[in-house]
């Protein structure tokens, strides 16, 4: 089968062995129809966390072509899935930190979504694989996992009724984050340096979006809508300067949710957190329950995901990578 193999920070299309179900005993073989390119894939490449020879990709949509399972799934089912599974029975899971579970970190699809076929375990089928509604396109269904990540962040924020949230950074995750906030019944505002991304926020239902000009001008613009600052700030931008801006945008006693990887090893200032009683909280990856909520919201049309992705063939995956890094597109979907 064809797969995009990572070699020296780029992808090389090669023929590799197809996973064989009999070698695993149970589970399913899925013929991948497409897979979203996630920002975390790019981070793994840039930081060396993804080694040469790896097959990346986890925002998978495909068709079950072989199965040996006690679940309801059948050959021919179109499915979308999450790639990690918590054990539900450790200290991390008991505390609701499912993505910190050691079993969660060890489990994955084989080999990765940028390939023609993958193997998913029986455990995946029971917990993180979902039938795709025939009314959804495969591109729309590929947003199951990234939207679930945002739902997880919104849940962790514990938004009160009528709260006002700000999303800093209106890339694809920022747009999904804002839509998730709206789906949970709260007001959301957004800001970005790029006018086209600010327009995306308006298109996808933000209550108000702002072009990030000078810090002082932008904060002054915020004051009309959140005079004492925003109740919650979702940090989805990957620039170190956004940390200080998030602190200045949140109200005293408010919450900052960090959903971004920042290259520079900078952090929030202790005294800002202490004297202003700001809560700073990270949110990383979704649980099976978040995936279920994600599919429900996409199917119901409460979160719109059409029009965010640009489609590329597997052979053009490096073009997709370059266009994403250069901000030429919002998000890439790799059609296999």
C-alpha positions, 0 to 999 in steps of 0.5 A: 500500500502507499503511505507518506513516510517522514524523511528529514522533515518532508514526506516521501510516498512509498510502498509499505506492507499493508496491516494484516488483521490476522496478526492482531487477532481482533479489531478492523482494517480501515481503508482510509479515504482521507485524513486531516493534517493537524498542527500537532503533526507539524510540531512533531516534525519540527521538534524531532518527536516524529522520527524518520520512517514514521507515518503521521496522521490521525484525523481519519475517515475511512471504510471498514474492509475487514473486521473481527469484532464483538462491536456493532461495526460491519464491513462497508461502514464509513467511520471516523475515529480518535486514535488514543484510548484511556484505560478509565481505571488509573489515577489520571482517568479517575481525576478526569485527566484522560489524556495523561493516562499512560495507556492513552499515550501508548495506544494508537492506530497502525501505522498512521492516517497518511496511508491507504490502510490502517489497523484499529484495535477492538479497544478502538472500536469500543471507544473511539470509532464512530459511524459517519452519517451519510449526510456528512462529507468525509471532509466534514467527518474528519473534524471529529477529533480536532473538534473533540479537542476543543470541546475538551478545552471548553469543558475544562473552562467550566464556563458560567452562563452568559460568560464572554470568551476570547479566542486568540488565534483564528486558525482552524483550531481557533475557529473550532474553539469559538464554535464549540463555545457557541455550541455550549451557549456562550458568547465568543469573540476572536482576534488574529493578526490576519484579516482573512482569518478575522473574516473566517471568525465572522463567517463561523458565528463569532459574536465579534472579531478583531484584527490585532493591531497594536496591543493598546488599540486592540485592548481598547476595542475589547473594552466596549464588549468586555469592560473588565476583561474576558471571563475566559481566554482560549489561547490557540496562537503559537506565538510567545507574545500571545501569553502576555496579551492573554493575561492583559485580555482576561479579567481579574479572577478569570481563566486562561485555557492554553491550547497551543504549543509555543517554541520559546520556553516562556511562561506566565508571570507568577505575580500576574497569576497571584495578585489577579487570581488568574487560573491558567489551565492546559487542555491537550487531547479528548476523551471518548466522551468528547469524541461522542459529543463532537460527532453529535454536534457536527451531525446536528449542524451546531458546529459548521466545519464545511469550508475550512479545509483545502483538499490535496492528494496524497502525492501532494502532501508536501504541498499541503504541508508547505501551504499550511506552514506559510498560512496560505490555507486554513487547513489541509485534508489529504485525500488518499 
